[in-house]
């Protein structure tokens, strides 16, 4: 596992204070925030991919076939 040092500003200090108010350590709060940011990025990319695929009629047919195979359509 690697170590990361981060310089904070006033806004970051306020955010960390709020995120640790429930008893979490700074490390736990930062890890959680990074994982949430990463998840949000993956969701945004998945939505963009879905929009791109949905625009192509051939891809839409394949998606429908997959959904039927999975029993969700």
Residue, then its C-alpha position, 0 to 999 in steps of 0.5 A: x500500500x502506498x502513502x499519499x501526502x496532500x496539501x489542504x486549503x481552507x475548503x478542504x479543511x472544512x470538508x475533512x472536519x465535516x467528514x470526520x465529525x462522526x468519528x471517522x479518521x482523516x484517512x477513512x474520510x479521504x479514502x471514502x471520498x476518493x472511492x465515491x469520486x472514482x465511482x461517480x467517474x465510472x458511472x458518468x463514463x458508463x452513461x456516456x457509453x450507454x448513450x453512444x451505444x443506444x444511438x446505433x440501431x444495430x447496437x440497440x438490437x444487440x442490447x435488446x437480445x442480451x436483455x432478453x437472454x438475461x430475462x430483463x426485457 
